[in-house]
């Protein structure tokens, strides 16, 4: 199939040359190859639809005991085989041009795709219509029908792995287990967990501190992670690794590739993530590829973080490394509360929420409901109540919670970090903050919270940072509030 791919590329360039009157120079060849590779998503759906339709027709004819191959199947399988050659060729070119790292999923996708394309060619030959003795035609029809149905399963499997390349591992499984009310193996990844700095070489969830001995002024978990989650993780986090880059993995972020390294420790100018977010939106390599540009203050924060060493360990990991470094560390939980926390965590995981102790010997919980399916809502918040005194981090970003539900989060006296970003909450939601004496970080970006909502934060004595860009909080309102709380940093961003 590789020679078919090469032939398709040559034919494509030939058509370009014929249309433009000249063949691209070698220096200009790479942009054309990139264009050809990016035709893969367009071409790949055509054979899938044809094969599935043909398989459906033949399955129906088989149940009706109709003899021979239908004329539709004969034409559909021929077109599917021809288009599959183009899909395979552009797929290989696309993986090459986009710098997709070799992985088990990628290997399964492209090699199974190549194999299925070969099966489609044989199936197209078997399902062709021609004059021949009835006995011979019927024998060929049986094999052609079987190959058609096998091809349908094949393209479905190839499409599954293609979906995982784009949307992340467990993309289908997590929805299936959620629909069935089950918990599958590896459900933490399937549910969309934000696990920072995973060491893929160990096969486990070990935290990999990156230059952890160097303590900088920028904190990853409270300052950098929210930026990555809101602007990057749709393609490069929570199991997704478009272009081979997983921005929640230290190993992936520091891996040297042909086009550079995503994060060159101590050198922001030499880091690909900084270079890409600095590009104008007209550039095809600009990141993020859609939506607003990363604001200048966020770009500066990312650059400073990389310059200081790019440490990616979470707050929980830092506490495990240096237990005495956490100011005001909490006393051990009572046995009854520890039991309730474990029960709540188990129930939340069954709901598709990430709920885990902050350390092996510390049962306090970090909860991430931002990727739960269906979305987490006010009714679900009642599940947290029995463990209110054991939750130190609560991520409700992108959920369906409202002011009424969030305002009822009283009694969460251990909570240190609360994320409400990208929700519909407004000023009334912050009524719960007065009952959170340990709250340090509050994220309300892309919400309806405005200047009036800041008044509810006056009694939050432990508060250190508030992220409020793209909210209704104004620069003037933030400055006025900060004058009474100069120790609290409010990040409003670009207006």
C-alpha positions as CSV (number, residue, x, y, z in Angstrom):
1,X,0.0,0.0,0.0
2,X,3.0,2.3,0.4
3,X,3.5,2.5,-3.4
4,X,-0.2,3.4,-3.8
5,X,0.4,6.2,-1.3
6,X,3.4,7.5,-3.1
7,X,1.5,7.3,-6.4
8,X,-1.3,9.3,-4.9
9,X,1.1,12.0,-3.7
10,X,2.8,12.2,-7.2
11,X,-0.6,12.4,-8.9
12,X,-1.7,15.2,-6.6
13,X,1.4,17.2,-7.2
14,X,1.0,16.6,-10.9
15,X,-2.5,18.1,-10.8
16,X,-1.2,21.1,-8.9
17,X,1.5,21.6,-11.4
18,X,-0.9,21.3,-14.3
19,X,-3.3,23.8,-12.8
20,X,-0.6,26.3,-11.9
21,X,1.6,25.9,-14.9
22,X,4.7,24.9,-12.9
23,X,5.8,22.2,-10.5
24,X,6.6,23.4,-6.9
25,X,10.2,24.0,-6.2
26,X,11.8,21.7,-3.6
27,X,11.9,24.5,-1.1
28,X,8.1,24.9,-1.5
29,X,7.3,21.2,-1.5
30,X,6.7,20.8,2.3
31,X,3.7,23.2,2.5
32,X,2.1,21.2,-0.3
33,X,2.8,17.9,1.5
34,X,1.2,19.4,4.6
35,X,-1.8,20.4,2.6
36,X,-2.1,16.9,1.1
37,X,-1.7,15.4,4.6
38,X,-4.5,17.5,6.0
39,X,-6.9,16.2,3.4
40,X,-6.9,13.0,5.4
41,X,-9.9,13.9,7.6
42,X,-11.9,14.8,4.4
43,X,-11.0,11.6,2.5
44,X,-11.3,9.1,5.3
45,X,-15.0,9.6,5.9
46,X,-16.0,8.8,2.3
47,X,-14.9,5.1,2.3
48,X,-16.3,4.6,5.8
49,X,-19.8,5.8,4.8
50,X,-19.7,3.7,1.6
51,X,-18.6,0.5,3.3
52,X,-21.1,0.8,6.2
53,X,-23.9,1.5,3.7
54,X,-22.9,-1.5,1.5
55,X,-22.6,-3.8,4.6
56,X,-26.1,-2.7,5.7
57,X,-27.5,-3.5,2.3
58,X,-25.9,-6.9,2.1
59,X,-26.9,-7.8,5.7
60,X,-30.5,-6.9,4.7
61,X,-30.3,-9.0,1.6
62,X,-28.9,-11.9,3.6
63,X,-31.8,-11.8,6.1
64,X,-34.2,-11.7,3.2
65,X,-32.4,-14.6,1.5
66,X,-31.8,-12.6,-1.7
67,X,-29.2,-14.1,-4.0
68,X,-26.3,-12.3,-5.5
69,X,-24.6,-8.9,-4.8
70,X,-26.7,-5.8,-5.2
71,X,-25.7,-3.3,-7.8
72,X,-25.3,-0.6,-5.1
73,X,-22.8,-2.7,-3.2
74,X,-20.8,-3.3,-6.4
75,X,-20.4,0.4,-7.1
76,X,-20.0,1.4,-3.4
77,X,-17.2,-1.1,-2.8
78,X,-15.3,0.0,-5.9
79,X,-15.5,3.7,-4.9
80,X,-14.6,2.8,-1.3
81,X,-11.5,0.9,-2.4
82,X,-10.3,3.8,-4.6
83,X,-11.0,6.4,-1.9
84,X,-9.4,4.2,0.7
85,X,-6.1,4.4,-1.2
86,X,-6.2,8.2,-1.0
87,X,-7.2,8.1,2.7
88,X,-4.3,5.8,3.6
89,X,-1.8,7.9,1.6
90,X,-2.9,11.2,3.1
91,X,-2.9,9.6,6.5
92,X,0.7,8.5,6.3
93,X,1.7,11.9,4.9
94,X,-0.3,13.7,7.7
95,X,1.4,11.7,10.5
96,X,4.8,12.5,9.0
97,X,4.1,16.2,8.4
98,X,2.4,16.9,11.7
99,X,5.2,15.3,13.7
100,X,2.9,12.7,15.3
101,X,5.0,10.6,17.7
102,X,5.0,6.9,17.3
103,X,2.5,5.3,19.7
104,X,0.5,2.1,20.0
105,X,-2.7,3.9,19.0
106,X,-1.1,5.5,15.9
107,X,0.5,2.3,14.8
108,X,-2.8,0.4,15.2
109,X,-4.6,3.2,13.3
110,X,-2.4,3.4,10.3
111,X,-1.5,-0.2,9.9
112,X,-5.0,-1.4,10.4
113,X,-6.1,1.3,8.0
114,X,-3.6,0.1,5.4
115,X,-4.8,-3.6,5.9
116,X,-8.4,-2.6,5.6
117,X,-7.7,-0.7,2.4
118,X,-6.1,-3.9,1.0
119,X,-9.2,-5.9,2.1
120,X,-11.4,-3.3,0.4
121,X,-9.6,-3.8,-2.9
122,X,-10.1,-7.6,-2.7
123,X,-13.8,-7.0,-1.7
124,X,-14.3,-4.6,-4.6
125,X,-13.0,-7.3,-6.9
126,X,-15.2,-10.0,-5.4
127,X,-18.3,-7.8,-5.5
128,X,-18.0,-6.7,-9.1
129,X,-20.9,-7.6,-11.4
130,X,-20.2,-9.6,-14.5
131,X,-21.7,-12.4,-16.6
132,X,-20.7,-15.9,-15.3
133,X,-22.4,-19.2,-14.5
134,X,-24.9,-19.0,-11.6
135,X,-23.0,-21.4,-9.4
136,X,-19.8,-19.4,-9.8
137,X,-21.6,-16.1,-9.3
138,X,-23.2,-17.3,-6.1
139,X,-20.0,-18.6,-4.7
140,X,-18.3,-15.3,-5.4
141,X,-21.3,-13.4,-4.0
142,X,-21.0,-15.2,-0.7
143,X,-17.3,-14.4,-0.3
144,X,-17.9,-10.8,-1.5
145,X,-20.7,-10.3,1.0
146,X,-18.5,-11.7,3.8
147,X,-15.7,-9.4,2.9
148,X,-18.0,-6.4,2.8
149,X,-19.2,-7.1,6.3
150,X,-15.7,-7.7,7.5
151,X,-14.6,-4.5,5.9
152,X,-17.4,-2.6,7.8
153,X,-16.1,-3.9,11.1
154,X,-12.5,-3.0,10.0
155,X,-13.3,0.6,9.1
156,X,-15.1,0.9,12.4
157,X,-12.1,-0.3,14.3
158,X,-9.8,1.9,12.4
159,X,-12.1,4.9,13.0
160,X,-12.1,4.1,16.7
161,X,-8.3,4.4,16.9
162,X,-8.4,7.5,14.8
163,X,-10.9,9.1,17.2
164,X,-8.6,8.3,20.1
165,X,-5.7,10.0,18.3
166,X,-7.8,13.2,18.1
167,X,-10.0,13.1,21.2
168,X,-7.8,11.0,23.6
169,X,-7.6,7.5,24.9
170,X,-10.8,6.0,26.1
171,X,-13.0,8.5,24.2
172,X,-15.7,6.0,23.4
173,X,-15.2,3.8,26.5
174,X,-15.7,6.6,29.0
175,X,-19.1,7.5,27.5
176,X,-20.0,3.8,27.3
177,X,-19.1,3.1,31.0
178,X,-20.9,6.3,32.0
179,X,-24.1,5.3,30.1
180,X,-24.0,1.8,31.7
181,X,-23.2,3.1,35.1
182,X,-20.0,1.1,35.2
183,X,-16.4,1.8,36.0
184,X,-13.9,0.5,33.5
185,X,-10.3,-0.2,33.9
186,X,-8.2,2.9,33.7
187,X,-11.3,5.0,34.3
188,X,-9.3,7.8,35.7
189,X,-7.9,8.5,32.3
190,X,-11.1,7.8,30.6
191,X,-13.0,10.3,32.7
192,X,-10.7,13.0,31.7
193,X,-8.5,13.4,34.7
194,X,-5.9,16.1,34.9
195,X,-2.9,14.1,36.1
196,X,0.2,16.2,36.0
197,X,3.6,15.0,34.8
198,X,2.9,11.3,34.3
199,X,5.9,9.2,33.7
200,X,4.8,7.0,30.7
201,X,7.9,4.8,31.0
202,X,6.8,3.4,34.4
203,X,3.3,2.7,33.2
204,X,1.9,4.2,36.4
205,X,0.9,7.5,37.8
206,X,4.2,8.5,39.4
207,X,4.7,12.3,39.6
208,X,7.8,13.4,37.8
209,X,9.1,16.6,39.3
210,X,10.9,18.7,36.7
211,X,13.8,20.5,38.3
212,X,11.9,20.4,41.6
213,X,14.9,21.6,43.5
214,X,14.5,25.0,42.0
215,X,11.6,27.0,43.5
216,X,10.3,29.8,41.3
217,X,7.8,32.5,41.8
218,X,5.3,31.0,39.4
219,X,3.2,28.1,40.7
220,X,2.2,25.5,38.1
221,X,-1.0,24.1,39.7
222,X,-2.6,27.5,40.4
223,X,-1.2,29.8,37.7
224,X,-0.1,27.7,34.6
225,X,-2.4,24.7,34.8
226,X,-5.6,26.9,34.5
227,X,-4.3,28.4,31.3
228,X,-3.4,25.1,29.8
229,X,-6.7,23.6,30.8
230,X,-8.8,26.4,29.3
231,X,-6.7,26.9,26.1
232,X,-4.6,23.8,25.4
233,X,-6.1,20.6,26.9
234,X,-8.8,20.3,24.3
235,X,-6.1,18.9,22.0
236,X,-3.1,18.3,24.3
237,X,-4.3,17.1,27.7
238,X,-6.6,14.6,29.5
239,X,-5.5,11.7,27.4
240,X,-5.3,13.8,24.1
241,X,-2.0,14.1,22.4
242,X,-2.5,15.8,19.1
243,X,0.7,16.1,17.2
244,X,2.3,13.8,19.8
245,X,2.2,16.4,22.5
246,X,0.6,15.9,25.9
247,X,0.9,19.1,27.9
248,X,0.0,17.3,31.2
249,X,3.1,15.1,30.9
250,X,6.6,16.3,31.8
251,X,8.1,13.6,29.6
252,X,6.2,14.8,26.6
253,X,6.7,18.5,27.2
254,X,10.5,18.1,27.4
255,X,10.9,15.5,24.6
256,X,13.1,16.7,21.8
257,X,11.4,16.3,18.4
258,X,12.4,17.1,14.9
259,X,10.8,20.5,15.0
260,X,12.1,21.3,18.5
261,X,11.1,20.8,22.1
262,X,7.8,22.0,23.6
263,X,9.4,23.2,26.8
264,X,13.1,23.9,26.9
265,X,13.8,24.3,30.6
266,X,15.2,27.7,31.4
267,X,14.8,28.9,27.8
268,X,11.3,30.2,26.9
269,X,12.5,31.6,23.5
270,X,13.7,28.1,22.6
271,X,10.4,26.5,23.7
272,X,7.9,25.6,21.0
273,X,4.8,26.4,23.1
274,X,6.0,30.0,23.6
275,X,6.9,30.3,19.9
276,X,3.5,29.0,18.8
277,X,1.4,31.3,21.1
278,X,3.4,34.3,19.9
279,X,2.6,33.7,16.2
280,X,0.0,35.8,14.5
281,X,-3.4,34.0,14.0
282,X,-2.9,34.1,10.2
283,X,0.0,31.6,10.7
284,X,-1.2,28.0,10.3
285,X,1.1,26.9,13.2
286,X,-0.4,29.5,15.6
287,X,-1.7,28.1,18.9
288,X,-4.4,27.8,19.9
289,X,-5.7,27.2,16.4
290,X,-9.1,28.6,17.2
291,X,-10.6,31.2,19.5
292,X,-8.9,34.2,21.1
293,X,-5.2,34.5,21.3
294,X,-3.5,33.9,24.6
295,X,-3.4,37.3,26.4
296,X,-0.1,39.0,26.8
297,X,-0.1,38.6,30.6
298,X,-0.6,34.8,30.3
299,X,2.1,34.5,27.6
300,X,4.5,36.4,30.0
301,X,3.5,34.1,32.8
302,X,4.2,31.0,30.8
303,X,7.6,32.4,29.7
304,X,8.5,33.2,33.3
305,X,7.5,29.7,34.4
306,X,9.7,28.1,31.8
307,X,12.6,30.4,32.6
308,X,12.3,29.4,36.3
309,X,12.6,25.7,35.4
310,X,9.1,24.7,34.3
311,X,8.3,22.6,37.5
312,X,5.2,20.6,36.8
313,X,4.6,18.9,40.1
314,X,1.2,19.5,41.7
315,X,0.7,21.1,45.0
316,X,0.0,17.7,46.5
317,X,3.3,16.4,45.1
318,X,5.2,19.3,46.6
319,X,3.5,18.6,50.0
320,X,4.6,14.9,49.7
321,X,8.2,16.0,48.9
322,X,8.3,18.6,51.6
323,X,5.6,17.9,54.2
324,X,6.6,20.8,56.4
325,X,6.5,23.3,53.7
326,X,2.7,23.6,53.6
327,X,1.7,26.5,55.8
328,X,-1.1,25.7,58.3
329,X,-1.1,22.0,57.5
330,X,-4.3,20.4,58.6
331,X,-4.6,17.9,61.4
332,X,-5.3,14.2,60.5
333,X,-8.9,13.5,59.7
334,X,-11.1,11.6,62.1
335,X,-11.7,8.0,61.3
336,X,-15.4,8.6,60.5
337,X,-14.7,11.4,58.1
338,X,-11.9,9.4,56.5
339,X,-14.4,6.6,55.9
340,X,-17.0,9.0,54.4
341,X,-14.4,10.6,52.2
342,X,-13.5,7.2,50.7
343,X,-17.2,6.4,50.1
344,X,-17.8,9.8,48.5
345,X,-14.7,9.3,46.3
346,X,-16.0,5.9,45.1
347,X,-19.4,7.3,44.3
348,X,-18.0,10.2,42.4
349,X,-15.7,7.9,40.3
350,X,-18.8,5.9,39.4
351,X,-20.3,9.2,38.2
352,X,-17.3,9.9,36.0
353,X,-15.7,12.4,38.3
354,X,-12.0,12.3,39.3
355,X,-11.8,12.0,43.0
356,X,-8.5,11.0,44.7
357,X,-6.6,11.4,47.9
358,X,-3.9,14.0,47.8
359,X,-1.3,11.5,48.9
360,X,-1.0,7.8,49.8
361,X,-1.1,8.6,53.5
362,X,-3.4,11.6,53.3
363,X,-7.1,10.9,52.7
364,X,-8.1,14.5,52.0
365,X,-9.6,14.7,48.5
366,X,-8.9,16.5,45.2
367,X,-12.1,16.4,43.1
368,X,-12.3,17.3,39.4
369,X,-15.8,17.2,37.9
370,X,-14.9,19.3,34.8
371,X,-15.0,16.4,32.4
372,X,-17.9,14.3,33.8
373,X,-20.4,13.0,31.3
374,X,-23.2,14.0,31.5
375,X,-22.0,17.4,32.9
376,X,-22.0,17.8,36.7
377,X,-24.9,19.9,38.1
378,X,-26.4,21.3,41.2
379,X,-28.1,18.0,42.1
380,X,-24.7,16.2,42.0
381,X,-23.2,18.6,44.5
382,X,-25.2,16.9,47.2
383,X,-22.9,13.9,46.7
384,X,-20.0,16.0,48.1
385,X,-21.7,16.9,51.4
386,X,-20.7,13.9,53.5
387,X,-17.0,14.6,52.8
388,X,-17.2,18.4,53.0
389,X,-14.6,18.6,55.7
390,X,-12.1,16.5,53.7
391,X,-12.1,18.2,50.3
392,X,-9.2,20.6,49.7
393,X,-9.5,21.1,45.9
394,X,-12.8,21.3,43.9
395,X,-12.8,21.7,40.1
396,X,-16.3,22.6,38.7
397,X,-15.0,24.2,35.5
398,X,-17.2,23.6,32.4
399,X,-20.0,22.0,34.5
400,X,-23.7,22.9,34.7
401,X,-23.6,24.2,38.3
402,X,-25.6,27.4,39.0
403,X,-25.5,30.1,41.7
404,X,-28.0,28.2,43.8
405,X,-25.9,25.0,43.9
406,X,-22.5,26.7,44.4
407,X,-23.8,29.1,47.1
408,X,-24.7,26.0,49.1
409,X,-21.1,24.9,49.5
410,X,-21.0,25.9,53.2
411,X,-19.1,23.6,55.5
412,X,-16.3,23.1,53.1
413,X,-13.8,24.4,55.7
414,X,-10.8,22.6,54.3
415,X,-11.2,23.9,50.7
416,X,-8.1,25.6,49.4
417,X,-8.8,25.7,45.7
418,X,-12.1,26.3,43.9
419,X,-12.6,26.4,40.2
420,X,-15.9,27.8,38.7
421,X,-14.5,28.9,35.4
422,X,-16.4,28.5,32.1
423,X,-19.7,28.1,34.0
424,X,-22.9,30.2,34.2
425,X,-22.4,31.2,37.8
426,X,-22.6,34.9,38.8
427,X,-22.2,37.1,41.9
428,X,-24.6,35.1,44.1
429,X,-22.4,32.0,43.8
430,X,-19.7,33.6,45.8
431,X,-21.8,33.6,49.0
432,X,-20.1,30.3,49.9
433,X,-16.7,31.9,50.1
434,X,-17.2,33.5,53.5
435,X,-17.5,30.0,55.0
436,X,-14.2,28.8,53.5
437,X,-11.4,30.0,55.9
438,X,-8.6,28.2,54.0
439,X,-9.5,29.1,50.4
440,X,-6.4,30.3,48.7
441,X,-7.2,30.1,45.0
442,X,-10.5,31.0,43.2
443,X,-10.9,30.7,39.5
444,X,-13.9,32.5,38.0
445,X,-12.7,33.3,34.5
446,X,-15.3,33.2,31.8
447,X,-18.2,33.5,34.2
448,X,-20.9,36.2,35.0
449,X,-19.2,37.2,38.2
450,X,-18.8,41.0,38.3
451,X,-17.5,43.7,40.6
452,X,-20.3,43.2,43.0
453,X,-19.3,39.6,43.5
454,X,-15.9,40.6,44.7
455,X,-17.5,41.9,47.9
456,X,-18.2,38.4,49.0
457,X,-14.4,37.8,49.0
458,X,-13.7,40.4,51.6
459,X,-14.0,37.8,54.4
460,X,-11.8,35.2,52.7
461,X,-8.7,35.8,54.9
462,X,-6.5,33.1,53.3
463,X,-7.2,34.2,49.7
464,X,-4.1,34.6,47.6
465,X,-5.2,34.6,43.9
466,X,-8.3,35.2,41.9
467,X,-8.5,34.4,38.2
468,X,-11.2,36.6,36.6
469,X,-10.3,37.2,32.9
470,X,-13.2,37.1,30.5
471,X,-15.6,37.6,33.5
472,X,-17.7,40.7,34.3
473,X,-15.0,41.9,36.7
474,X,-13.6,45.1,35.4
475,X,-10.0,46.4,35.7
476,X,-11.3,49.4,37.7
477,X,-13.3,47.1,40.0
478,X,-10.4,44.8,40.6
479,X,-8.1,47.7,41.3
480,X,-10.5,49.2,43.8
481,X,-11.0,45.9,45.6
482,X,-7.2,45.2,45.6
483,X,-6.5,48.5,47.4
484,X,-8.2,47.0,50.5
485,X,-6.6,43.5,50.0
486,X,-3.1,44.3,48.5
487,X,-1.9,40.7,49.3
488,X,-4.4,39.2,47.0
489,X,-3.6,39.0,43.3
490,X,-6.5,39.4,40.9
491,X,-5.7,38.5,37.3
492,X,-8.2,40.2,35.0
493,X,-6.3,39.9,31.8
494,X,-7.2,41.7,28.6
495,X,-10.5,43.6,28.6
